Amino acid sequence: MVNREQLVIQLNSLLKKIAPDSQPEALNPAANIMQGLEMDSWDFLQFIIAINQSVKVNIPEEDYGKV
C-alpha cells in the first residue's frame, strides 16, 4: 500500500511531466490543482488520465472539478 507521502511524490511527478513549468510541490493541498497551477483544460485532462493509468484510481468525470 502506498502512503500519503509516496502518493504526493508520484502525483507531483505526473504533474511535472504534463506541465513542466509548474511547481506542484508549492501547491496548497486544499487548492484546486487546475487553478492553483494555472493548467489549461487539456493538460488537466492529461493529468486525470495519468492518475488513472499510474495510480489505478478512476475519477468520474463529474468529480473532475473537485481535483
C-alpha positions, 0 to 999 in steps of 0.5 A: 500500500502506498502512503500519503507521502509516496502518493504526493511524490508520484502525483507531483511527478505526473504533474511535472511531466504534463506541465513542466513549468509548474511547481506542484510541490508549492501547491496548497493541498486544499487548492484546486490543482487546475487553478492553483497551477494555472493548467489549461483544460487539456493538460488537466485532462492529461493529468486525470488520465495519468492518475488513472493509468499510474495510480489505478484510481478512476475519477468520474468525470463529474468529480473532475472539478473537485481535483 
